[in-house]
Amino acid sequence: MRAISDFSITVDNEYIDFFGPPNPSVSATLRGKIQLVLTKPLTIKNLSLKLTGKSAVASVYYYFKVVKREDAVLAENRELPEGTTELTWQFKLPGDLPPSFKINVGSCDYQLSALLICDKTLFGSNKTRRYKDIHISRSLISSLDLAQSLPPMVYKGKREGIIEYKFFVPKVICTDETETHLSLQIKTLQDVGRVKKVVVTLEQNERFLNPWGAAARAPEQKQAASDSSSNSDASGTGIEPGGSNRHNQSFMNTETTPGETEAYANYSDPANLDATVSITLPLNKVKLHPRIKTTSLEVTHHIMARVVFVHEQEQKDLWVHFPIPVSMLPFAPPGIGDIPSVSTIEYDLPTYDTTMEGTELPSYTGAEPPGG
């Protein structure tokens, strides 16, 4: 007759929310119970508990790191009585863990595992294991309403002697949104700079870092030589490859377009060459993922805008793009005082990290808050 009738892990909250960018000085408490139901007294040699974060890349390469381990929840050689015994446990989760996710190029999963070692039995193993999935989210915003009410970022640019413009871009996009709104203010310096329309796309780039160098490849993907680059920042945010980090590591990319639209310029006064363009960007073409950063996987987003001129033969299209944070909403809305102020949870946005205009690059005065 088996002495162990039931062995289980329970968690007070298996959904953990972190707010803001990764911060190791911020932590969350994971707590719960281990329950044992015995049909007769049993000596427990050891009961250990650990949390494992697993990063899987392209469903082929797996990297492991135990982000937290709690050993000897029960002392060795402790006898438990017949009936039900509940043992409480808790430990801290560091605030720089990457969130749980599943994307085209990989995933990140967290799992609690309990190992129970008993005295040797006549029949069967003296080791019993139980598992429990844990889900971690990272949010930059506490609600959809708040995301849509934040003042936009303003990006200034110009084509020398032709036009000056300001792009008003959302400060953050939520994965739950079905559309987002942008606008463009244009100051035309001469008639040849009159704008016809603006084509806007939201680009999503999923890439993973191959820790074995250029020799290893995912079977279903081929990589061009131009995709290879050196990664000098391998600090990551929690999940690390099983091997050592190397220089000249290889990247594989998957690029998708969650949103695309075009909008026409509105010249309200024919005598006035200034114009405005109101842009509604639908977000329903492909699944939108949040911003993700680990040592092996990364998801980033950019807004790409192509400005088309009325005099297309005389003025080539103006191309610009800029980064934009994308966030998921928390599993549970935070209570008052549970989330820092909006100003402390924003990602620092650089000015344009890439501009494209053929051989003519526009000049930029950078990004600034409204009213700057």
C-alpha positions as CSV (number, residue, x, y, z in Angstrom):
1,M,0.0,0.0,0.0
2,R,1.4,3.4,-1.0
3,A,1.9,5.8,1.9
4,I,1.5,8.9,-0.3
5,S,-2.1,9.4,-1.3
6,D,-1.7,13.0,-2.6
7,F,1.3,15.3,-3.2
8,S,0.6,18.8,-4.7
9,I,1.8,22.4,-5.0
10,T,-0.6,25.3,-4.6
11,V,0.3,28.9,-5.3
12,D,-1.5,31.9,-3.9
13,N,-1.2,33.7,-7.2
14,E,0.4,32.0,-10.2
15,Y,0.2,35.2,-12.3
16,I,2.9,37.7,-11.3
17,D,2.8,41.3,-12.6
18,F,5.9,43.6,-12.9
19,F,5.5,47.2,-13.8
20,G,8.0,49.3,-15.7
21,P,11.4,48.4,-17.3
22,P,13.4,45.5,-15.8
23,N,14.7,46.5,-12.4
24,P,16.6,44.1,-10.2
25,S,15.9,46.2,-7.1
26,V,12.2,45.6,-7.4
27,S,10.8,42.2,-6.4
28,A,7.6,40.2,-6.1
29,T,6.7,37.6,-3.6
30,L,5.7,34.1,-4.8
31,R,4.1,32.1,-2.0
32,G,2.0,29.0,-1.6
33,K,1.8,25.6,0.0
34,I,2.9,22.0,-0.5
35,Q,0.3,19.5,0.6
36,L,1.0,15.9,1.5
37,V,-1.8,13.4,2.2
38,L,-0.4,10.2,3.8
39,T,-2.1,6.9,4.5
40,K,0.4,6.1,7.2
41,P,3.4,7.8,8.9
42,L,6.3,8.4,6.5
43,T,9.9,9.6,6.9
44,I,10.8,12.3,4.5
45,K,14.4,12.4,3.6
46,N,14.2,15.7,1.7
47,L,11.7,18.0,0.0
48,S,13.1,20.6,-2.3
49,L,11.4,23.3,-4.3
50,K,12.8,25.3,-7.2
51,L,11.6,27.8,-9.9
52,T,13.0,27.3,-13.4
53,G,12.9,29.8,-16.2
54,K,13.2,28.1,-19.6
55,S,13.9,30.0,-22.8
56,A,13.3,28.0,-26.0
57,V,14.6,29.4,-29.2
58,A,12.9,28.5,-32.5
59,S,11.6,25.3,-30.8
60,V,15.0,23.8,-31.4
61,Y,17.6,25.3,-29.1
62,Y,16.9,25.3,-25.3
63,Y,18.7,27.4,-22.7
64,F,18.1,26.9,-18.9
65,K,18.7,29.0,-15.9
66,V,17.4,28.3,-12.4
67,V,16.3,31.8,-11.4
68,K,15.4,30.8,-7.8
69,R,15.8,27.6,-5.8
70,E,14.6,26.8,-2.3
71,D,16.1,23.6,-0.9
72,A,15.2,21.6,2.1
73,V,11.7,22.9,2.6
74,L,11.5,20.0,5.1
75,A,14.5,19.0,7.2
76,E,16.1,15.7,6.3
77,N,14.8,12.6,8.0
78,R,11.6,14.2,9.3
79,E,8.7,11.9,10.0
80,L,5.3,13.1,9.0
81,P,2.1,11.7,10.5
82,E,-0.8,10.0,8.8
83,G,-3.3,12.4,7.3
84,T,-2.9,15.8,5.6
85,T,0.2,18.0,6.2
86,E,0.5,21.5,4.6
87,L,3.9,23.2,4.4
88,T,4.0,26.9,3.5
89,W,6.8,28.4,1.4
90,Q,7.6,31.8,-0.2
91,F,10.5,33.5,-2.0
92,K,11.3,36.6,-3.9
93,L,11.3,37.0,-7.7
94,P,13.8,39.6,-9.0
95,G,12.3,42.4,-11.0
96,D,14.5,42.0,-14.0
97,L,13.0,38.6,-15.1
98,P,11.7,38.6,-18.7
99,P,8.0,38.0,-19.0
100,S,6.4,34.7,-20.0
101,F,5.8,34.7,-23.8
102,K,5.5,32.6,-26.9
103,I,6.4,34.1,-30.3
104,N,7.5,32.9,-33.7
105,V,11.2,32.6,-32.8
106,G,10.9,31.2,-29.3
107,S,9.3,31.3,-25.9
108,C,9.9,31.8,-22.2
109,D,8.2,29.7,-19.5
110,Y,8.5,29.5,-15.8
111,Q,7.7,26.4,-13.7
112,L,7.8,25.4,-10.1
113,S,9.0,21.9,-9.4
114,A,8.9,20.1,-6.1
115,L,11.0,16.9,-5.4
116,L,10.0,14.6,-2.6
117,I,12.5,12.0,-1.5
118,C,11.4,9.3,0.9
119,D,12.9,6.2,2.5
120,K,13.5,3.4,0.0
121,T,10.4,1.5,-0.8
122,L,10.0,-2.1,-1.6
123,F,8.0,-1.4,-4.8
124,G,8.4,1.7,-7.0
125,S,10.6,4.8,-6.8
126,N,11.4,6.7,-3.6
127,K,11.3,10.0,-5.5
128,T,8.1,11.9,-6.5
129,R,7.9,15.1,-8.5
130,R,5.2,17.7,-8.9
131,Y,5.1,20.7,-11.2
132,K,3.2,24.0,-11.4
133,D,3.4,26.7,-14.1
134,I,4.0,30.3,-13.2
135,H,3.2,33.2,-15.5
136,I,5.0,36.5,-15.4
137,S,4.0,39.7,-17.1
138,R,5.7,43.0,-17.6
139,S,3.6,46.1,-18.2
140,L,4.3,49.7,-18.9
141,I,0.8,50.9,-18.4
142,S,-2.0,49.8,-16.0
143,S,-5.0,50.2,-18.2
144,L,-6.0,50.7,-21.8
145,D,-7.7,54.0,-21.0
146,L,-4.5,55.3,-19.5
147,A,-2.5,54.3,-22.5
148,Q,-4.8,56.1,-24.8
149,S,-4.9,59.3,-22.6
150,L,-1.1,59.8,-22.4
151,P,0.3,62.8,-24.2
152,P,2.1,61.7,-27.4
153,M,5.8,62.0,-28.2
154,V,6.7,64.6,-30.7
155,Y,9.4,64.0,-33.3
156,K,10.6,67.0,-35.4
157,G,12.3,66.7,-38.8
158,K,12.9,68.6,-42.0
159,R,14.0,68.4,-45.6
160,E,16.2,71.4,-45.9
161,G,14.5,74.2,-47.7
162,I,11.4,72.1,-48.6
163,I,9.4,71.2,-45.5
164,E,9.5,71.1,-41.8
165,Y,7.3,68.7,-39.9
166,K,6.3,67.2,-36.5
167,F,5.1,63.6,-36.0
168,F,2.9,63.1,-33.0
169,V,3.3,59.4,-32.0
170,P,1.7,57.4,-29.1
171,K,3.9,57.2,-26.0
172,V,3.1,53.5,-25.7
173,I,0.9,51.0,-27.6
174,C,-0.9,48.2,-25.8
175,T,-1.3,44.7,-27.3
176,D,-5.0,44.9,-26.6
177,E,-5.6,47.9,-28.8
178,T,-7.2,47.4,-32.2
179,E,-6.0,50.8,-33.5
180,T,-3.8,53.6,-32.6
181,H,-3.7,57.3,-33.7
182,L,-0.9,59.5,-35.0
183,S,-0.8,62.9,-36.6
184,L,1.6,64.9,-38.8
185,Q,1.9,68.7,-38.9
186,I,3.6,70.0,-42.0
187,K,5.1,73.5,-42.7
188,T,5.7,73.7,-46.4
189,L,8.5,76.0,-47.3
190,Q,7.9,76.0,-51.1
191,D,5.2,74.6,-53.4
192,V,7.3,71.7,-54.5
193,G,7.1,70.4,-51.0
194,R,3.4,70.1,-50.9
195,V,2.6,66.7,-49.4
196,K,0.1,64.3,-51.0
197,K,-0.2,61.5,-48.4
198,V,1.6,59.6,-45.7
199,V,1.9,55.8,-45.6
200,V,2.4,54.5,-42.0
201,T,3.3,51.0,-40.9
202,L,4.0,49.4,-37.5
203,E,7.0,47.0,-37.8
204,Q,7.6,44.2,-35.4
205,N,11.0,42.5,-35.4
206,E,11.5,39.2,-33.6
207,R,15.1,38.0,-33.4
208,F,17.1,35.5,-31.4
209,L,20.8,35.4,-30.6
210,N,22.6,32.2,-31.5
211,P,25.1,31.5,-28.7
212,W,27.0,28.9,-30.7
213,G,28.1,31.3,-33.4
214,A,27.6,31.2,-37.1
215,A,27.8,27.4,-37.4
216,A,24.4,26.6,-35.8
217,R,21.2,27.3,-37.7
218,A,17.6,26.6,-37.1
219,P,16.5,24.0,-39.7
220,E,13.7,26.0,-41.2
221,Q,15.5,29.3,-41.5
222,K,18.4,30.5,-43.6
223,Q,20.5,33.5,-42.6
224,A,22.1,36.1,-44.9
225,A,25.6,37.3,-44.1
226,S,24.2,40.8,-43.5
227,D,22.2,39.5,-40.5
228,S,25.4,38.8,-38.6
229,S,26.6,41.3,-36.1
230,S,28.6,41.7,-32.9
231,N,26.7,41.9,-29.7
232,S,28.7,43.6,-27.0
233,D,25.8,43.9,-24.5
234,A,24.9,40.4,-23.3
235,S,23.8,41.4,-19.8
236,G,20.2,40.4,-20.5
237,T,17.3,40.4,-18.1
238,G,17.2,37.0,-16.5
239,I,17.3,34.0,-18.8
240,E,20.8,33.1,-20.0
241,P,22.2,30.5,-22.4
242,G,23.6,27.4,-21.0
243,G,27.0,28.1,-22.5
244,S,29.3,31.1,-22.2
245,N,28.5,34.3,-24.2
246,R,30.6,34.9,-27.3
247,H,31.4,37.8,-29.5
248,N,30.4,37.9,-33.2
249,Q,27.2,36.0,-32.4
250,S,24.6,35.5,-35.1
251,F,21.1,36.8,-35.2
252,M,18.0,35.4,-37.0
253,N,15.1,37.7,-37.6
254,T,11.4,37.5,-38.2
255,E,9.8,40.7,-39.3
256,T,6.0,41.3,-39.4
257,T,3.7,44.2,-39.9
258,P,0.9,44.3,-37.4
259,G,-0.5,47.6,-38.8
260,E,-0.5,49.5,-42.1
261,T,-2.5,52.4,-43.4
262,E,-2.3,55.6,-45.5
263,A,-3.8,59.1,-44.9
264,Y,-4.0,62.2,-47.2
265,A,-2.9,65.7,-46.3
266,N,-5.5,68.3,-45.6
267,Y,-4.8,71.7,-46.9
268,S,-7.7,73.7,-45.5
269,D,-6.6,77.0,-47.1
270,P,-5.3,76.9,-50.7
271,A,-3.3,80.0,-50.0
272,N,-1.6,78.4,-47.0
273,L,0.9,75.6,-47.7
274,D,0.8,74.3,-44.2
275,A,-1.1,71.0,-43.7
276,T,-2.1,68.4,-41.2
277,V,-2.5,64.6,-41.6
278,S,-4.6,62.6,-39.2
279,I,-3.7,59.0,-39.1
280,T,-5.6,56.0,-37.7
281,L,-3.5,52.9,-37.7
282,P,-5.4,49.6,-37.4
283,L,-3.6,46.9,-35.5
284,N,-5.1,43.7,-36.8
285,K,-2.9,42.3,-39.5
286,V,-0.8,40.0,-37.4
287,K,-0.5,39.3,-33.6
288,L,1.1,42.2,-31.8
289,H,3.6,41.1,-29.1
290,P,5.0,43.3,-26.3
291,R,8.5,44.6,-26.1
292,I,10.7,41.7,-25.0
293,K,14.4,41.6,-24.0
294,T,16.4,38.5,-22.9
295,T,19.9,37.5,-23.6
296,S,18.7,35.1,-26.3
297,L,15.5,36.7,-27.6
298,E,14.3,40.2,-28.4
299,V,11.2,41.8,-29.8
300,T,11.2,45.5,-30.9
301,H,8.8,47.8,-32.7
302,H,9.2,50.8,-35.0
303,I,6.8,53.2,-36.7
304,M,7.7,53.6,-40.3
305,A,6.4,56.6,-42.2
306,R,6.7,57.3,-46.0
307,V,5.8,60.9,-46.9
308,V,4.6,61.1,-50.6
309,F,4.8,64.5,-52.3
310,V,2.3,65.9,-54.8
311,H,5.2,66.6,-57.2
312,E,6.5,63.0,-57.1
313,Q,8.8,63.6,-60.1
314,E,10.6,66.4,-58.4
315,Q,10.6,65.3,-54.8
316,K,11.5,61.7,-53.8
317,D,9.5,60.1,-51.0
318,L,10.7,61.0,-47.5
319,W,11.2,58.0,-45.2
320,V,11.5,58.1,-41.4
321,H,11.1,55.6,-38.7
322,F,11.3,55.7,-34.9
323,P,11.0,53.2,-32.0
324,I,7.8,52.8,-30.0
325,P,7.3,50.8,-26.8
326,V,4.6,48.1,-27.0
327,S,3.2,46.8,-23.7
328,M,0.8,44.1,-22.5
329,L,-1.7,44.9,-19.9
330,P,-1.2,43.4,-16.4
331,F,-3.0,40.2,-15.5
332,A,-4.8,42.1,-12.7
333,P,-5.3,45.8,-12.5
334,P,-3.0,47.2,-9.8
335,G,-4.4,48.8,-6.7
336,I,-3.7,52.4,-5.7
337,G,-0.1,52.7,-4.7
338,D,0.9,49.4,-6.3
339,I,2.3,50.9,-9.5
340,P,4.8,53.8,-9.9
341,S,3.8,57.0,-11.6
342,V,3.7,57.0,-15.3
343,S,6.8,59.1,-15.5
344,T,8.8,56.3,-13.9
345,I,7.7,53.5,-16.1
346,E,8.5,54.9,-19.5
347,Y,11.3,53.5,-21.7
348,D,13.8,56.2,-22.6
349,L,13.2,56.8,-26.3
350,P,16.2,57.8,-28.3
351,T,15.9,60.2,-31.2
352,Y,15.7,58.6,-34.6
353,D,18.0,55.6,-34.6
354,T,17.6,55.1,-38.3
355,T,16.5,57.5,-41.1
356,M,16.1,56.5,-44.7
357,E,15.9,58.8,-47.7
358,G,18.1,57.3,-50.4
359,T,21.1,59.6,-50.7
360,E,19.3,62.5,-49.1
361,L,19.0,62.2,-45.4
362,P,16.7,64.7,-43.6
363,S,18.1,66.5,-40.6
364,Y,16.4,66.1,-37.2
365,T,16.1,68.2,-34.1
366,G,15.1,65.1,-32.1
367,A,12.2,64.0,-30.1
368,E,10.6,66.0,-27.3
369,P,7.4,66.1,-25.2
370,P,4.5,68.2,-26.6
371,G,5.0,71.9,-26.2
372,G,8.7,71.6,-26.6
